[in-house]
Amino acid sequence: MNMDTQTLPALFALLTKLDSEENTQTAAATQAALDHLNTTATKTGFELFSLENYAQAELPLTVAAAQGNAEAQYALATCVSSRDGGFRRASEATRKWLWLAAAQNHVPALMRLGDAASLKKANELLTPAALAGDAEAMVLLFKLTDEVKWLSMAVAKNHHHAQFLLAVAYRKTPDLVPNSVERSALIEELLQKAADGNDMLALADRVFPSDSTADVKEKQHRLIQLAQLGQIDALLEYGYALAHLPRSGKGTSNFPRRHATAARTYGLEKDLARAYATLNFVMPKLASDAQAEVLAQDLDAIRHQMNPTQFAGAERIDHDLKRIIPSLFKSMERLIIVGAPY
């Protein structure tokens, strides 16, 4: 659901009015209700945002953003960009939310605004923090400047996402490590460390690319590892592998798909109970009606192969999944874009 331009000023006006009420019993009750609204909206908005369900995330994030939550303002800018048709070049509506977040020294918002003053301020905020040992600041400085030295510093701090990014940098720019044997060994070491540290892009990189150096046993291990973190695409891949069913569709940039003619099993034994429970667990969180329709048909096909014992097993597994995986998500990294001046 999208917020139109008339709704936003009305919402701001309401929140401002309620915030300025005198401390009466009525005002206290109103404030308590407002606090509950803010808490619920923030939680719901970020959950939908992490599922990349930007259209539905926009309304609850607007409530949180209107209360001054800089991270919600930044996320909302992404939702508006998605609605406007693209992430790379921010629209006027997107920049309004970025400006609000940037006014609170939100570094990714400053980076995405992309004008000279914003980028200068981002650098001024990040550099002292990075030099003081903040590995997250080092990673952001790399994204701001493309200077690999910041990644090397973050890797020295055992920052797992920096390990993945440095491996990618070595792939893209072989001259950083001229010796090909040494370079390949460094890339492999960095990817393994990043994946061991649950960096989700590193885990995906070990499993899905056709040129991955991982063997079948490692791919199986890394797929399960990523699925257990709650990543929706990995859970789908894992469920289909357990069912020994082919999975088709367009996929995503991290999980490119071809129309499958054979199942990708990753060496997993067929387990209909676990496959059914896993895929059924994901079903309510799918944003695409078309994807949900295909999954419903596949679940029906699996169900027709199951016996009573397998159904009972699926119920137990479903309970375990809900206990082990508290929330599901699609996004595997924070969207950081260094914008261009306007």
Secondary structure in CASP SS format (residue, H / E / C, confidence):
PFRMAT SS
TARGET T0000
AUTHOR 0000-0000-0000
METHOD secondary structure of the structure
MODEL  1
M C 1.00
N C 1.00
M C 1.00
D C 1.00
T C 1.00
Q C 1.00
T H 1.00
L H 1.00
P H 1.00
A H 1.00
L H 1.00
F H 1.00
A H 1.00
L H 1.00
L H 1.00
T H 1.00
K H 1.00
L H 1.00
D H 1.00
S C 1.00
E C 1.00
E C 1.00
N C 1.00
T C 1.00
Q H 1.00
T H 1.00
A H 1.00
A H 1.00
A H 1.00
T H 1.00
Q H 1.00
A H 1.00
A H 1.00
L H 1.00
D H 1.00
H H 1.00
L H 1.00
N H 1.00
T H 1.00
T H 1.00
A H 1.00
T H 1.00
K H 1.00
T H 1.00
G H 1.00
F H 1.00
E H 1.00
L H 1.00
F H 1.00
S H 1.00
L C 1.00
E C 1.00
N C 1.00
Y H 1.00
A H 1.00
Q H 1.00
A H 1.00
E H 1.00
L H 1.00
P H 1.00
L H 1.00
T H 1.00
V H 1.00
A H 1.00
A H 1.00
A H 1.00
Q C 1.00
G C 1.00
N C 1.00
A H 1.00
E H 1.00
A H 1.00
Q H 1.00
Y H 1.00
A H 1.00
L H 1.00
A H 1.00
T H 1.00
C H 1.00
V H 1.00
S H 1.00
S H 1.00
R H 1.00
D H 1.00
G C 1.00
G C 1.00
F C 1.00
R C 1.00
R C 1.00
A C 1.00
S C 1.00
E H 1.00
A H 1.00
T H 1.00
R H 1.00
K H 1.00
W H 1.00
L H 1.00
W H 1.00
L H 1.00
A H 1.00
A H 1.00
A C 1.00
Q C 1.00
N C 1.00
H C 1.00
V H 1.00
P H 1.00
A H 1.00
L H 1.00
M H 1.00
R H 1.00
L H 1.00
G C 1.00
D C 1.00
A H 1.00
A H 1.00
S H 1.00
L H 1.00
K H 1.00
K H 1.00
A H 1.00
N H 1.00
E H 1.00
L H 1.00
L H 1.00
T H 1.00
P H 1.00
A H 1.00
A H 1.00
L H 1.00
A C 1.00
G C 1.00
D C 1.00
A H 1.00
E H 1.00
A H 1.00
M H 1.00
V H 1.00
L H 1.00
L H 1.00
F H 1.00
K H 1.00
L H 1.00
T H 1.00
D C 1.00
E C 1.00
V H 1.00
K H 1.00
W H 1.00
L H 1.00
S H 1.00
M H 1.00
A H 1.00
V H 1.00
A H 1.00
K C 1.00
N C 1.00
H C 1.00
H H 1.00
H H 1.00
A H 1.00
Q H 1.00
F H 1.00
L H 1.00
L H 1.00
A H 1.00
V H 1.00
A H 1.00
Y H 1.00
R H 1.00
K H 1.00
T C 1.00
P H 1.00
D H 1.00
L H 1.00
V C 1.00
P C 1.00
N C 1.00
S H 1.00
V H 1.00
E H 1.00
R H 1.00
S H 1.00
A H 1.00
L H 1.00
I H 1.00
E H 1.00
E H 1.00
L H 1.00
L H 1.00
Q H 1.00
K H 1.00
A H 1.00
A H 1.00
D H 1.00
G C 1.00
N C 1.00
D C 1.00
M H 1.00
L H 1.00
A H 1.00
L H 1.00
A H 1.00
D H 1.00
R H 1.00
V H 1.00
F C 1.00
P C 1.00
S C 1.00
D C 1.00
S C 1.00
T C 1.00
A C 1.00
D C 1.00
V H 1.00
K H 1.00
E H 1.00
K H 1.00
Q H 1.00
H H 1.00
R H 1.00
L H 1.00
I H 1.00
Q H 1.00
L H 1.00
A H 1.00
Q H 1.00
L C 1.00
G C 1.00
Q E 1.00
I H 1.00
D H 1.00
A H 1.00
L H 1.00
L H 1.00
E H 1.00
Y H 1.00
G H 1.00
Y H 1.00
A H 1.00
L H 1.00
A H 1.00
H C 1.00
L C 1.00
P C 1.00
R C 1.00
S C 1.00
G C 1.00
K C 1.00
G E 1.00
T C 1.00
S C 1.00
N C 1.00
F C 1.00
P E 1.00
R C 1.00
R C 1.00
H C 1.00
A C 1.00
T C 1.00
A C 1.00
A C 1.00
R C 1.00
T C 1.00
Y C 1.00
G C 1.00
L C 1.00
E C 1.00
K C 1.00
D C 1.00
L H 1.00
A H 1.00
R H 1.00
A H 1.00
Y H 1.00
A H 1.00
T H 1.00
L H 1.00
N H 1.00
F H 1.00
V H 1.00
M H 1.00
P H 1.00
K H 1.00
L C 1.00
A C 1.00
S C 1.00
D H 1.00
A H 1.00
Q H 1.00
A H 1.00
E H 1.00
V H 1.00
L H 1.00
A H 1.00
Q H 1.00
D H 1.00
L H 1.00
D H 1.00
A H 1.00
I H 1.00
R H 1.00
H C 1.00
Q C 1.00
M C 1.00
N C 1.00
P H 1.00
T H 1.00
Q H 1.00
F H 1.00
A H 1.00
G H 1.00
A H 1.00
E H 1.00
R H 1.00
I H 1.00
D H 1.00
H H 1.00
D H 1.00
L H 1.00
K H 1.00
R H 1.00
I H 1.00
I C 1.00
P C 1.00
S C 1.00
L C 1.00
F E 1.00
K C 1.00
S C 1.00
M C 1.00
E C 1.00
R C 1.00
L C 1.00
I C 1.00
I C 1.00
V C 1.00
G C 1.00
A C 1.00
P C 1.00
Y C 1.00
END
